Amino acid sequence: MTQTILFDPLLPLPLILFGIVTSVFVVGFSYWRGLFGWPLRSFALTVLFLTLLNPALQSEDRDAMSDIVLILQDKSSSQSLSDREAQNASALAALRQKFAALPNTDIHEVSFGDGEADSGTTLFGALTAALAEIPQARVAGIVILSDGQAHDIPTEDALNELTWPAPIHTLLSGRKGDWDRRLVLSKAPGFGIIGEPVMLTVLVEDQGAVPPDVGPNAPLLISIDGGPTQSFEVPIGQELDLPLTLAHGGLNVVQFVVPMADTELTDRNNTAVLQINGVRDRLRVLLVSGEPHPGERTWRNLLKSDSSVDLVHFTILRPPEKQDGVPVSELSLIAFPTRELFLEKIDDFDLIIFDRYKRRGILPASYLENVANYVRRGGAVLLAAGPDFASVESLYFSALSEILPAEPTARLLDEEFRPKVTETGQKHPVTEGLQAGPEPEWGRWLRMVELEAKSGHTVMSGKNGAPLLQLDRVGEGRVALLASDHAWLWHRGFDGGGPQLELLRRLAHWMMKEPELEEEALSASAVGLEMKIIRRTLGGDDAPAPDLVTITAPDGSQVEVPLVQSRPGLFETTYFGTEFGLYRLSQGALSFVIGMGPAAPREFVETVATSRVLAPLIVPTKGGILNMEDGTPDVRTVRSGRNASGAGWIGIVPRGAFVTTGISVSPLVPAWILLLLISMVSIAAWLREGRR
């Protein structure tokens, strides 16, 4: 039982204070006048004011509560390194035994680990959550079992604004002789221009107690898209700029690996995966127009409207057979550099477009043969055919016939029709999704050249189902044949128009071999550990549908995942990875490489045990940071405000917490006794002064 004296004034406290001040002056005046009763009057007034303050005795029945020691155990991924798990288990068992030996002390244990989305060790979040669940008035001490690598500790200024109920201690797992090597990409752009070097900055860094026999250099292995590995020697502790040239558009996956050294703590941070999107600086196009016609300006305007296109337009404004007596010196200011364009610098162009061009002897046969060889070497040619393609002057009767995917029947279909995407075209990435329904709602075209397909794929059809747009691969290059010169009607909005701009854009990107427009492709995208796999195929009646994709995880394990058809020509599936790193996908002859999350999770970026991270949290509480390797420290009780750690020991502060089970309040002195006392003293003072 605990007793305390309480005051419950019968009058407002300011009024009582005023009475006390007045009484002091009255008593002082009595003393100054020499009245012999002033001591008795002082005593009577004092008792009076004590009575007005109404003192009472409060008695509390209290039950003592035990102190709580909060122990937080680190179970993050980095604790799996070396023998840290065994160290943690041994330290925890010893602490349980030592705290259990203390009187009136309980233990509250909390585990914490890796946060979501590779956020690292969430020690601070676990600490604040645990303190919110238990009465802080009972917390006598906090002990953290960890390697000291926490990733959610606030800044030092923010920590200074917080108050903690008890000292915080840390027992560090790991060994004093631990060391580790890590690979850091300090400068890694997200995209680069194809064919131009991209600068990457690489740093190989050693941490911890590095053995003296470790040399100043380390091997660095680099591979692109899972291809052959190149080896380099790089200095340790120095940033190194590496130029990288992207060979193709789309996603380029570059893997950097530093082989694990002897006695190194882990190789989980020796790998870095960089995903760079390859983009073209500018698309260089050569437009060859045979004669002026309404569609010529449309082609030119479409190409010139794109700032990423460098256009060279070669057009024949005056055919050689035209004879009107104009002097030759007045026909042109300069000669068009046909030899330079079609022989010497033809490989500088990404795309060559023949728009209603026919054989007139302006371009020699050797030039056209060089165009065919240009395609075989990896170039791209788009032929927009006009009526002349069905005549004897057709480009088909030149060296280009060897690369064209269709031949003219010499019949010109001079009738209106609506272009339509074929069944194959509904699967082909160039025309997929262009046509909303089974029947197109596009504007009409008014003529086309009848073709017979020889090779490739017919993705659009015209009058009587004849091939309208034929696509094919020749050697390393690609060819597209459009059997009409009326595509410009869509651009002008005739009869509602059509998707000419989108069709041209896809055609250009397909001919530039953009990965997202490949007919047969295996690709994937990843968010965290969730991977979406896409298999695109044109297939065919006799071609088996893709059924399984083989996934090789970073640890080398393989798993086969079934593909599900989502729409014609497109198969998809979702795969959830088990760890971050580089995954390899294969299906038949196709393969793809993708990185899921960072190659080195945040938990393994820095692995050597350290007191640096937790020191701003622990030092203000007068706690200590000790190593498990030195043994489990002794446990002592200390007074609040005193240093709570030392060599081989940690301290807790007994809180003396209790719970009140009952309260009773009674007057300190009965009121009638006080009134009687006041009366008696007052009468005594009167009698004393009366006798005088």
C-alpha positions as CSV (number, residue, x, y, z in Angstrom):
1,M,0.0,0.0,0.0
2,T,1.2,3.5,-0.9
3,Q,-0.1,6.7,0.8
4,T,0.1,10.2,-0.4
5,I,-1.3,13.5,0.8
6,L,-3.6,15.4,-1.5
7,F,-5.1,18.9,-1.2
8,D,-8.6,19.7,-2.4
9,P,-9.2,23.4,-1.6
10,L,-12.6,24.4,-0.3
11,L,-12.3,27.9,-1.8
12,P,-10.7,29.0,-5.0
13,L,-6.9,28.9,-4.6
14,P,-6.5,32.6,-5.6
15,L,-8.9,33.6,-2.8
16,I,-7.0,31.5,-0.3
17,L,-3.7,33.1,-1.4
18,F,-5.1,36.5,-1.0
19,G,-6.2,35.6,2.5
20,I,-2.7,34.3,3.4
21,V,-1.1,37.6,2.1
22,T,-3.6,39.7,4.1
23,S,-3.1,37.6,7.2
24,V,0.7,38.1,7.0
25,F,0.2,41.9,7.0
26,V,-2.2,41.7,10.0
27,V,0.2,39.5,12.0
28,G,3.0,41.8,11.1
29,F,1.1,44.8,12.2
30,S,0.3,43.1,15.5
31,Y,3.9,42.4,16.1
32,W,4.8,46.0,15.2
33,R,2.3,47.3,17.8
34,G,3.6,44.9,20.4
35,L,0.5,42.9,20.9
36,F,1.4,39.8,22.9
37,G,-1.2,37.6,21.2
38,W,0.4,37.7,17.7
39,P,2.0,34.2,17.9
40,L,-1.3,32.6,18.9
41,R,-3.1,34.5,16.1
42,S,-0.5,33.4,13.6
43,F,-1.0,29.8,14.7
44,A,-4.8,30.1,14.4
45,L,-4.6,31.6,10.9
46,T,-2.2,28.9,9.8
47,V,-4.6,26.2,11.0
48,L,-7.4,28.0,9.3
49,F,-5.8,28.1,5.9
50,L,-4.7,24.5,6.2
51,T,-8.3,23.7,6.9
52,L,-9.4,25.6,3.7
53,L,-6.8,23.6,1.7
54,N,-8.6,20.5,2.8
55,P,-5.7,18.0,3.1
56,A,-6.6,14.3,2.5
57,L,-4.8,11.0,2.7
58,Q,-4.9,8.9,-0.4
59,S,-4.1,5.2,0.0
60,E,-3.3,3.1,-3.1
61,D,-3.2,-0.7,-3.4
62,R,-0.5,-1.5,-6.0
63,D,0.6,-4.8,-7.7
64,A,4.2,-4.7,-8.9
65,M,4.7,-5.5,-12.6
66,S,7.7,-7.2,-14.2
67,D,10.2,-5.4,-16.4
68,I,10.4,-6.3,-20.1
69,V,13.5,-6.8,-22.1
70,L,12.8,-6.6,-25.8
71,I,15.0,-8.8,-28.0
72,L,15.0,-8.3,-31.8
73,Q,16.5,-11.1,-33.9
74,D,17.7,-10.4,-37.5
75,K,16.5,-13.1,-39.9
76,S,17.3,-11.3,-43.1
77,S,19.0,-13.0,-46.0
78,S,22.4,-11.8,-45.0
79,Q,22.2,-13.8,-41.8
80,S,22.6,-16.9,-43.9
81,L,26.2,-16.0,-44.7
82,S,29.0,-17.9,-43.0
83,D,28.0,-19.1,-39.5
84,R,25.8,-16.1,-38.6
85,E,22.7,-18.2,-38.0
86,A,24.5,-20.4,-35.5
87,Q,25.9,-17.3,-33.8
88,N,22.4,-15.7,-33.5
89,A,20.9,-18.9,-32.1
90,S,23.7,-19.3,-29.5
91,A,23.5,-15.6,-28.4
92,L,19.7,-15.8,-28.1
93,A,19.8,-18.9,-26.0
94,A,22.5,-17.4,-23.7
95,L,20.5,-14.1,-23.3
96,R,17.3,-16.0,-22.4
97,Q,19.1,-17.8,-19.6
98,K,20.8,-14.6,-18.2
99,F,17.6,-12.5,-18.3
100,A,15.6,-15.3,-16.8
101,A,18.0,-15.2,-13.8
102,L,17.1,-11.6,-13.1
103,P,14.2,-11.1,-10.7
104,N,11.0,-9.6,-11.9
105,T,12.1,-9.6,-15.6
106,D,10.3,-11.0,-18.7
107,I,11.6,-11.3,-22.3
108,H,9.7,-10.2,-25.4
109,E,11.1,-11.6,-28.7
110,V,10.6,-10.1,-32.2
111,S,12.0,-11.2,-35.5
112,F,12.6,-9.0,-38.5
113,G,13.9,-9.7,-42.0
114,D,13.9,-8.5,-45.6
115,G,11.4,-5.9,-46.6
116,E,9.2,-6.0,-49.7
117,A,10.4,-4.9,-53.1
118,D,14.1,-5.3,-52.2
119,S,13.9,-2.7,-49.5
120,G,16.6,-4.5,-47.4
121,T,16.6,-5.1,-43.6
122,T,13.6,-3.5,-41.9
123,L,15.1,-3.3,-38.4
124,F,13.8,0.2,-37.4
125,G,10.2,-0.7,-38.5
126,A,10.3,-3.8,-36.4
127,L,11.6,-1.9,-33.4
128,T,8.9,0.8,-33.5
129,A,6.2,-1.8,-34.1
130,A,7.3,-3.9,-31.1
131,L,7.4,-0.8,-28.8
132,A,3.9,0.1,-29.9
133,E,2.6,-3.3,-28.7
134,I,4.1,-3.4,-25.2
135,P,3.8,-0.8,-22.4
136,Q,6.9,1.4,-22.7
137,A,6.8,2.0,-18.9
138,R,7.9,-1.6,-18.4
139,V,10.7,-1.7,-21.0
140,A,14.0,-2.0,-19.1
141,G,16.2,-2.7,-22.1
142,I,16.4,-3.5,-25.9
143,V,18.8,-5.9,-27.4
144,I,19.3,-6.3,-31.2
145,L,20.9,-9.4,-32.6
146,S,22.1,-8.4,-36.1
147,D,25.0,-7.9,-38.4
148,G,24.4,-4.1,-38.2
149,Q,23.4,-3.7,-41.8
150,A,19.9,-2.1,-41.6
151,H,18.3,-0.2,-44.4
152,D,15.5,1.7,-42.8
153,I,17.3,3.7,-40.2
154,P,16.2,7.4,-40.3
155,T,18.7,10.2,-40.5
156,E,20.7,11.3,-37.4
157,D,18.6,14.5,-37.1
158,A,15.4,12.5,-37.2
159,L,16.7,10.1,-34.5
160,N,17.6,13.0,-32.3
161,E,14.0,14.0,-32.1
162,L,13.0,10.6,-30.8
163,T,13.0,9.3,-27.2
164,W,13.5,5.7,-26.1
165,P,12.3,4.1,-22.9
166,A,15.5,2.2,-22.2
167,P,19.0,1.6,-23.4
168,I,19.5,-0.1,-26.8
169,H,22.2,-2.6,-27.3
170,T,23.4,-4.5,-30.4
171,L,25.3,-7.8,-30.5
172,L,26.9,-8.0,-34.0
173,S,27.0,-11.4,-35.8
174,G,29.8,-12.2,-38.2
175,R,33.6,-12.4,-37.7
176,K,36.2,-9.7,-37.4
177,G,38.2,-11.3,-40.3
178,D,35.3,-11.3,-42.7
179,W,35.9,-9.5,-46.0
180,D,33.9,-9.2,-49.2
181,R,34.2,-7.9,-52.8
182,R,31.4,-6.2,-54.6
183,L,30.7,-4.9,-58.1
184,V,29.1,-1.5,-58.5
185,L,27.7,0.1,-61.7
186,S,27.9,3.7,-60.6
187,K,26.9,5.0,-64.1
188,A,24.5,2.9,-66.1
189,P,22.3,4.6,-68.8
190,G,18.8,3.2,-69.5
191,F,19.2,3.6,-73.3
192,G,21.8,4.0,-75.9
193,I,22.1,4.7,-79.6
194,I,22.7,1.7,-81.8
195,G,26.2,1.6,-83.2
196,E,27.5,4.3,-80.9
197,P,29.5,3.7,-77.8
198,V,27.7,4.0,-74.4
199,M,29.9,4.8,-71.4
200,L,29.5,2.7,-68.3
201,T,31.3,3.3,-65.0
202,V,32.3,0.1,-63.1
203,L,33.7,-0.1,-59.7
204,V,35.1,-3.2,-58.0
205,E,35.4,-2.6,-54.3
206,D,36.8,-4.7,-51.4
207,Q,35.3,-4.3,-47.9
208,G,36.3,-5.6,-44.4
209,A,39.5,-7.3,-43.4
210,V,41.0,-7.9,-46.9
211,P,43.8,-10.5,-46.8
212,P,47.2,-9.1,-47.5
213,D,47.7,-11.6,-50.4
214,V,44.8,-10.2,-52.4
215,G,46.2,-8.5,-55.5
216,P,45.4,-4.9,-56.8
217,N,43.4,-6.2,-59.8
218,A,40.3,-8.4,-60.2
219,P,39.0,-10.2,-63.3
220,L,35.8,-8.8,-64.8
221,L,33.6,-11.0,-67.1
222,I,31.2,-9.3,-69.5
223,S,28.5,-10.9,-71.7
224,I,25.7,-9.4,-73.8
225,D,22.4,-11.1,-74.2
226,G,23.8,-14.3,-72.7
227,G,26.4,-14.5,-75.5
228,P,30.2,-15.2,-75.3
229,T,32.0,-13.9,-72.3
230,Q,34.8,-11.4,-72.5
231,S,37.4,-11.1,-69.7
232,F,39.2,-8.0,-68.5
233,E,41.5,-7.1,-65.6
234,V,40.3,-4.1,-63.7
235,P,41.9,-2.2,-60.7
236,I,40.2,-2.6,-57.3
237,G,38.9,0.5,-55.7
238,Q,39.0,2.6,-58.8
239,E,36.1,3.6,-61.1
240,L,36.6,2.4,-64.6
241,D,34.8,3.8,-67.7
242,L,33.9,1.1,-70.2
243,P,32.6,1.8,-73.7
244,L,29.8,-0.5,-74.8
245,T,28.4,-0.5,-78.4
246,L,24.8,-1.8,-78.8
247,A,24.4,-4.1,-81.7
248,H,20.6,-4.1,-82.0
249,G,17.5,-2.2,-81.1
250,G,15.2,-3.1,-78.2
251,L,16.4,-4.6,-74.9
252,N,20.1,-5.4,-74.5
253,V,20.9,-7.3,-71.4
254,V,24.5,-6.9,-70.2
255,Q,25.9,-9.0,-67.4
256,F,29.0,-8.1,-65.4
257,V,30.6,-10.8,-63.2
258,V,33.6,-10.7,-60.9
259,P,34.6,-14.3,-60.0
260,M,34.4,-15.1,-56.3
261,A,37.8,-14.9,-54.6
262,D,39.1,-17.3,-51.9
263,T,37.7,-16.7,-48.4
264,E,35.4,-14.1,-49.7
265,L,32.1,-13.8,-47.7
266,T,29.7,-14.2,-50.7
267,D,29.5,-13.8,-54.5
268,R,25.9,-12.5,-54.4
269,N,27.1,-9.0,-54.9
270,N,29.7,-9.9,-57.6
271,T,27.2,-9.7,-60.4
272,A,25.5,-6.8,-62.0
273,V,22.8,-6.9,-64.7
274,L,22.2,-3.9,-66.9
275,Q,19.2,-3.6,-69.3
276,I,19.7,-1.0,-72.0
277,N,17.2,-0.1,-74.6
278,G,18.9,0.3,-78.0
279,V,17.4,3.1,-80.1
280,R,18.4,4.5,-83.5
281,D,19.8,7.9,-83.7
282,R,18.1,8.7,-87.0
283,L,16.5,6.6,-89.7
284,R,18.3,7.3,-93.0
285,V,15.8,6.8,-95.9
286,L,16.4,7.0,-99.7
287,L,13.1,7.7,-101.5
288,V,13.3,6.9,-105.2
289,S,10.3,8.3,-107.1
290,G,9.7,7.3,-110.7
291,E,7.4,10.2,-111.8
292,P,5.3,12.9,-110.2
293,H,1.9,11.7,-108.9
294,P,-0.4,12.5,-106.0
295,G,1.1,9.9,-103.7
296,E,4.7,11.1,-104.2
297,R,4.1,14.2,-102.0
298,T,2.3,12.1,-99.4
299,W,5.3,9.8,-99.1
300,R,7.6,12.8,-98.8
301,N,5.5,14.6,-96.3
302,L,5.1,11.5,-94.1
303,L,8.8,11.0,-94.0
304,K,9.8,14.6,-93.5
305,S,7.2,15.0,-90.7
306,D,9.3,12.6,-88.5
307,S,12.2,14.5,-87.0
308,S,14.1,11.2,-86.6
309,V,14.2,10.6,-90.3
310,D,17.0,11.8,-92.6
311,L,15.5,11.7,-96.1
312,V,17.2,11.8,-99.4
313,H,14.7,12.0,-102.3
314,F,15.7,11.0,-105.8
315,T,12.9,11.8,-108.2
316,I,12.6,11.9,-112.0
317,L,10.8,15.1,-112.9
318,R,11.6,14.9,-116.6
319,P,11.8,11.4,-118.3
320,P,14.6,11.0,-120.9
321,E,12.1,10.3,-123.7
322,K,10.6,13.8,-123.4
323,Q,12.0,16.0,-126.2
324,D,10.9,19.6,-126.2
325,G,14.0,21.4,-127.4
326,V,15.1,22.7,-124.0
327,P,18.9,23.0,-123.9
328,V,20.7,20.4,-121.8
329,S,22.5,23.2,-119.9
330,E,19.2,24.5,-118.6
331,L,17.7,21.2,-117.4
332,S,19.7,21.0,-114.1
333,L,22.1,23.0,-112.1
334,I,24.0,20.0,-110.7
335,A,24.0,16.3,-111.6
336,F,22.3,14.0,-109.1
337,P,25.0,11.8,-107.4
338,T,23.5,8.5,-108.4
339,R,26.8,6.6,-108.4
340,E,27.7,7.8,-105.0
341,L,24.2,6.9,-103.6
342,F,23.7,3.5,-105.2
343,L,27.2,2.2,-105.2
344,E,29.5,3.9,-102.8
345,K,27.2,5.0,-99.9
346,I,24.2,2.7,-100.3
347,D,25.1,0.9,-97.0
348,D,24.6,4.2,-95.2
349,F,20.8,4.0,-95.7
350,D,18.5,2.0,-93.4
351,L,15.7,1.9,-95.9
352,I,15.3,2.4,-99.6
353,I,11.8,3.1,-101.0
354,F,10.9,2.7,-104.7
355,D,7.7,4.7,-105.4
356,R,6.3,4.0,-108.9
357,Y,9.8,3.6,-110.3
358,K,10.2,1.9,-113.6
359,R,13.2,1.0,-115.8
360,R,14.1,3.9,-118.0
361,G,17.8,3.5,-118.2
362,I,18.4,6.2,-115.6
363,L,19.7,3.7,-113.0
364,P,21.9,1.1,-114.7
365,A,21.3,-2.5,-114.1
366,S,24.5,-2.7,-112.0
367,Y,23.0,-0.2,-109.6
368,L,19.8,-2.2,-109.2
369,E,22.0,-5.4,-108.7
370,N,23.9,-3.5,-106.0
371,V,20.5,-2.7,-104.3
372,A,19.7,-6.5,-104.3
373,N,23.1,-7.2,-102.7
374,Y,22.5,-4.4,-100.2
375,V,19.3,-6.3,-99.1
376,R,21.2,-9.6,-98.8
377,R,23.8,-7.8,-96.5
378,G,21.1,-6.7,-94.2
379,G,19.4,-3.7,-95.9
380,A,15.7,-3.0,-96.4
381,V,13.7,-2.2,-99.5
382,L,10.1,-1.1,-99.8
383,L,8.5,-1.1,-103.2
384,A,5.2,0.8,-103.7
385,A,4.0,-0.5,-107.1
386,G,2.1,1.6,-109.7
387,P,0.6,0.6,-113.0
388,D,4.2,0.4,-114.5
389,F,4.9,-2.6,-112.3
390,A,2.6,-4.6,-114.5
391,S,4.3,-3.4,-117.7
392,V,7.4,-4.5,-119.6
393,E,9.3,-1.7,-117.8
394,S,8.6,-3.2,-114.4
395,L,11.3,-3.4,-111.8
396,Y,10.5,-7.0,-111.6
397,F,12.4,-7.5,-114.8
398,S,15.6,-6.3,-113.3
399,A,18.1,-7.7,-110.8
400,L,15.5,-6.9,-108.1
401,S,13.3,-9.8,-109.2
402,E,15.6,-12.1,-107.2
403,I,14.6,-10.5,-103.9
404,L,11.0,-9.5,-104.6
405,P,8.5,-11.8,-102.8
406,A,5.8,-11.7,-105.5
407,E,5.7,-11.3,-109.3
408,P,3.1,-9.3,-111.4
409,T,0.7,-11.1,-113.6
410,A,0.8,-8.2,-116.0
411,R,-2.9,-7.5,-115.1
412,L,-3.8,-4.1,-113.6
413,L,-7.0,-4.3,-111.5
414,D,-8.4,-0.8,-112.1
415,E,-11.4,-1.3,-109.8
416,E,-12.2,0.0,-106.3
417,F,-11.6,-2.3,-103.3
418,R,-11.1,-2.1,-99.6
419,P,-7.7,-3.4,-98.2
420,K,-8.1,-6.2,-95.8
421,V,-5.8,-7.9,-93.3
422,T,-5.3,-11.5,-94.0
423,E,-5.4,-14.4,-91.5
424,T,-1.6,-14.3,-91.4
425,G,-1.7,-10.6,-91.2
426,Q,-3.8,-10.8,-88.0
427,K,-0.8,-12.6,-86.4
428,H,1.9,-10.5,-88.0
429,P,3.2,-7.6,-85.8
430,V,3.1,-5.2,-88.8
431,T,-0.6,-5.5,-89.3
432,E,-1.8,-7.0,-86.0
433,G,-4.6,-5.0,-84.5
434,L,-4.9,-2.5,-87.4
435,Q,-8.3,-4.0,-88.4
436,A,-10.8,-3.8,-85.6
437,G,-13.3,-6.4,-86.9
438,P,-13.7,-9.1,-89.5
439,E,-14.5,-6.6,-92.2
440,P,-12.4,-3.4,-92.5
441,E,-14.0,0.0,-92.1
442,W,-11.2,1.8,-94.1
443,G,-11.5,3.9,-97.1
444,R,-11.4,2.4,-100.6
445,W,-8.4,2.2,-102.9
446,L,-9.1,2.5,-106.7
447,R,-6.5,0.2,-108.3
448,M,-3.8,-2.3,-107.7
449,V,-1.4,-4.6,-109.6
450,E,-2.3,-8.3,-109.5
451,L,0.4,-10.3,-107.9
452,E,1.3,-13.9,-107.4
453,A,3.1,-14.6,-104.1
454,K,6.5,-16.4,-104.4
455,S,7.8,-16.2,-100.8
456,G,7.2,-14.5,-97.5
457,H,3.9,-13.7,-96.0
458,T,0.8,-12.0,-97.4
459,V,-0.4,-9.7,-94.6
460,M,-2.9,-7.6,-96.5
461,S,-5.1,-8.5,-99.5
462,G,-6.9,-6.4,-102.1
463,K,-9.2,-7.0,-105.0
464,N,-10.4,-10.7,-105.3
465,G,-8.1,-11.6,-102.4
466,A,-4.9,-10.9,-104.4
467,P,-1.8,-10.1,-102.3
468,L,-1.7,-6.4,-101.5
469,L,1.2,-6.2,-99.0
470,Q,3.8,-9.0,-99.2
471,L,6.7,-9.2,-96.6
472,D,9.7,-11.4,-96.9
473,R,13.2,-11.9,-95.6
474,V,16.1,-12.1,-98.0
475,G,19.5,-13.0,-96.7
476,E,20.1,-10.7,-93.7
477,G,17.7,-8.1,-95.1
478,R,14.0,-7.6,-95.6
479,V,11.7,-6.7,-98.5
480,A,8.2,-5.3,-98.5
481,L,6.0,-5.1,-101.7
482,L,2.9,-2.9,-101.8
483,A,0.9,-3.7,-104.9
484,S,-0.9,-0.3,-105.2
485,D,0.1,3.4,-105.4
486,H,-3.2,4.5,-103.8
487,A,-2.1,4.4,-100.1
488,W,-2.1,8.2,-100.2
489,L,-6.0,8.1,-100.4
490,W,-6.0,7.1,-96.7
491,H,-3.8,10.0,-95.9
492,R,-6.1,12.4,-97.6
493,G,-9.1,11.0,-95.8
494,F,-10.8,9.7,-98.9
495,D,-13.9,7.6,-98.0
496,G,-13.0,7.7,-94.3
497,G,-9.2,7.2,-94.8
498,G,-7.2,4.6,-93.0
499,P,-4.2,3.9,-90.8
500,Q,-1.5,4.7,-93.3
501,L,0.8,6.5,-90.8
502,E,0.7,3.6,-88.4
503,L,1.2,1.0,-91.1
504,L,4.2,2.9,-92.5
505,R,5.7,3.2,-89.0
506,R,5.3,-0.5,-88.3
507,L,6.7,-1.3,-91.7
508,A,9.8,0.8,-91.2
509,H,10.4,-0.6,-87.7
510,W,9.9,-4.2,-88.9
511,M,12.4,-3.6,-91.7
512,M,14.8,-2.1,-89.2
513,K,14.5,-5.4,-87.3
514,E,13.1,-3.9,-84.1
515,P,12.7,-6.8,-81.6
516,E,9.1,-6.0,-80.7
517,L,8.0,-6.5,-84.4
518,E,9.6,-9.8,-85.0
519,E,7.3,-12.5,-86.4
520,E,8.9,-15.3,-84.4
521,A,10.0,-14.0,-81.1
522,L,10.3,-14.9,-77.4
523,S,10.3,-11.9,-75.0
524,A,9.5,-11.2,-71.4
525,S,9.0,-8.3,-69.0
526,A,9.5,-8.3,-65.3
527,V,8.2,-6.3,-62.3
528,G,9.9,-7.4,-59.1
529,L,9.9,-11.2,-59.1
530,E,6.9,-11.5,-61.5
531,M,7.8,-12.2,-65.1
532,K,5.4,-12.0,-68.0
533,I,6.5,-14.2,-70.9
534,I,5.3,-13.7,-74.5
535,R,5.8,-16.0,-77.4
536,R,4.9,-14.6,-80.8
537,T,4.6,-16.9,-83.9
538,L,3.0,-16.9,-87.3
539,G,2.7,-20.7,-87.1
540,G,0.8,-22.4,-89.8
541,D,-1.5,-25.4,-90.3
542,D,1.4,-27.8,-90.2
543,A,3.5,-25.9,-87.5
544,P,3.0,-27.1,-83.9
545,A,1.9,-24.5,-81.4
546,P,4.5,-23.5,-78.8
547,D,3.7,-25.4,-75.6
548,L,6.5,-25.0,-73.1
549,V,9.2,-22.5,-72.3
550,T,12.3,-23.4,-70.4
551,I,13.5,-21.0,-67.7
552,T,17.0,-21.2,-66.3
553,A,17.2,-19.4,-62.9
554,P,20.3,-17.5,-61.6
555,D,21.4,-20.6,-59.6
556,G,21.3,-22.8,-62.7
557,S,18.1,-24.7,-61.9
558,Q,15.6,-25.1,-64.8
559,V,11.9,-25.3,-64.9
560,E,9.4,-25.7,-67.8
561,V,6.4,-23.4,-67.8
562,P,3.4,-24.0,-70.2
563,L,2.3,-21.3,-72.6
564,V,-1.3,-20.4,-73.1
565,Q,-2.7,-18.9,-76.3
566,S,-4.2,-15.5,-75.7
567,R,-5.1,-14.6,-79.3
568,P,-4.0,-15.9,-82.7
569,G,-0.2,-16.0,-83.0
570,L,0.3,-14.9,-79.4
571,F,1.1,-17.2,-76.4
572,E,1.6,-15.9,-72.9
573,T,2.3,-17.1,-69.3
574,T,3.3,-15.6,-66.0
575,Y,6.2,-16.9,-63.9
576,F,7.2,-16.0,-60.4
577,G,10.9,-16.1,-59.7
578,T,12.5,-17.4,-56.5
579,E,15.3,-14.9,-56.4
580,F,16.7,-11.8,-58.1
581,G,19.2,-12.2,-60.9
582,L,19.6,-13.1,-64.6
583,Y,17.0,-15.5,-66.1
584,R,17.5,-17.3,-69.4
585,L,14.4,-18.3,-71.5
586,S,14.4,-20.8,-74.3
587,Q,11.8,-22.2,-76.6
588,G,12.9,-24.2,-79.6
589,A,15.5,-22.1,-81.4
590,L,14.6,-18.9,-79.7
591,S,16.1,-17.5,-76.5
592,F,15.8,-14.5,-74.4
593,V,17.7,-13.1,-71.4
594,I,16.1,-10.8,-68.7
595,G,17.1,-9.6,-65.3
596,M,14.6,-9.8,-62.5
597,G,15.2,-7.1,-59.9
598,P,18.8,-6.2,-59.1
599,A,21.4,-8.9,-59.7
600,A,22.6,-8.3,-56.2
601,P,19.7,-7.6,-53.8
602,R,20.1,-4.7,-51.4
603,E,20.5,-7.2,-48.6
604,F,23.8,-8.3,-50.2
605,V,25.2,-5.0,-51.4
606,E,27.2,-4.6,-48.2
607,T,27.6,-7.8,-46.2
608,V,30.4,-7.2,-43.7
609,A,29.1,-6.6,-40.1
610,T,29.4,-3.0,-39.0
611,S,28.5,-0.8,-36.1
612,R,28.4,2.4,-38.3
613,V,24.8,2.1,-39.3
614,L,23.3,1.5,-35.8
615,A,25.6,3.8,-33.8
616,P,23.3,7.0,-34.2
617,L,20.5,4.9,-32.8
618,I,22.3,3.3,-29.9
619,V,24.8,5.9,-28.6
620,P,22.2,8.4,-27.4
621,T,20.6,5.7,-25.2
622,K,24.0,5.0,-23.6
623,G,23.8,1.5,-24.9
624,G,26.6,-0.6,-26.3
625,I,27.6,-2.5,-29.5
626,L,29.5,-5.7,-28.9
627,N,30.5,-8.7,-31.1
628,M,29.0,-12.1,-30.7
629,E,32.4,-13.5,-31.6
630,D,33.7,-12.2,-28.2
631,G,31.0,-14.2,-26.3
632,T,27.7,-13.3,-24.8
633,P,28.0,-10.3,-22.5
634,D,26.9,-10.3,-18.8
635,V,23.7,-8.6,-17.9
636,R,23.5,-6.0,-15.1
637,T,21.0,-3.5,-13.7
638,V,21.9,0.2,-13.8
639,R,20.2,3.4,-12.7
640,S,18.5,5.5,-15.2
641,G,20.8,8.0,-16.9
642,R,24.0,6.0,-16.2
643,N,26.2,4.3,-18.8
644,A,24.5,1.0,-19.6
645,S,27.4,-0.9,-21.3
646,G,31.0,-1.7,-20.7
647,A,33.6,-4.3,-21.5
648,G,31.8,-7.6,-21.7
649,W,28.5,-6.4,-20.1
650,I,25.3,-4.7,-20.9
651,G,22.8,-3.1,-18.6
652,I,19.1,-2.7,-18.2
653,V,17.2,-0.1,-16.1
654,P,14.6,-1.5,-13.7
655,R,11.4,0.4,-14.2
656,G,9.5,-0.5,-11.0
657,A,6.2,-0.4,-13.0
658,F,3.0,-1.3,-11.1
659,V,-0.8,-1.5,-11.6
660,T,-3.1,0.2,-9.1
661,T,-5.9,-2.2,-7.9
662,G,-7.6,0.2,-5.4
663,I,-7.7,3.8,-4.2
664,S,-9.2,5.2,-0.9
665,V,-9.2,8.9,0.2
666,S,-9.8,10.0,3.8
667,P,-9.4,13.4,5.6
668,L,-5.9,13.9,7.1
669,V,-7.5,15.6,10.2
670,P,-11.2,15.7,10.9
671,A,-12.7,19.1,10.3
672,W,-14.3,19.5,13.8
673,I,-10.9,19.0,15.4
674,L,-9.4,21.8,13.3
675,L,-12.3,24.1,14.1
676,L,-12.0,23.4,17.8
677,L,-8.3,24.0,17.6
678,I,-8.8,27.3,15.9
679,S,-11.4,28.4,18.4
680,M,-9.2,27.5,21.4
681,V,-6.2,29.3,20.0
682,S,-8.2,32.4,19.2
683,I,-9.7,32.5,22.7
684,A,-6.3,32.0,24.2
685,A,-5.0,34.9,22.2
686,W,-7.9,37.1,23.4
687,L,-7.3,36.2,27.0
688,R,-3.6,36.9,26.8
689,E,-4.1,40.3,25.3
690,G,-7.0,41.1,27.8
691,R,-4.7,40.4,30.8
692,R,-2.2,42.8,29.5
